[in-house]
């Protein structure tokens, strides 16, 4: 991984580690928080690469509409949904119910 990409990913992970239990945020909100508001897709790449990092709660990062767009990157059929539901977040049809109630702005 190139140094710039590595640094970007690490900045993303720093924000993701701060997402409170029972809350979620979006790729775009993270991009904005690290000063790169046009880089939501790159945040997604960082999240895809984070699954070997036990201290990065990637399941708490969803798209701007509350959809579990990264769910196929988790082991198991519904692991991302199960992790969110274990934190009290209801998910129906791969979308967070009452998304705004659970949204955390970094």
C-alpha positions, 0 to 999 in steps of 0.5 A: 500500500502506498504511503499516502493511502496508508496514512488516509486509511489510518486517519479513517480508522482513527475516526471509526474507533471513536464511533460510540457503541449503538451508533453508526456513521457514514462513509461521507461523514468520515471523509468530511471529518478527516478533511477530504469530503470528496473521498467517501468511496476511498473511505469505503476502500479503507473499511473493506481493508479493515477486517483484519483489524479487531479494534476497528468497528467497521460494522458501524459504517453505512452509506448516507441512507443507512444501508448496509452496503459493506455487508458482503465484506463480513464473514457469515451471511448477516454478520454486519446486521447481527453486530448492529442488532446486538447494539440495539440497532434495528435493521430491516432489508439491509437498512437501519430503521430510524437511521437518524436516531442512531447517526453519529456525526464525527 
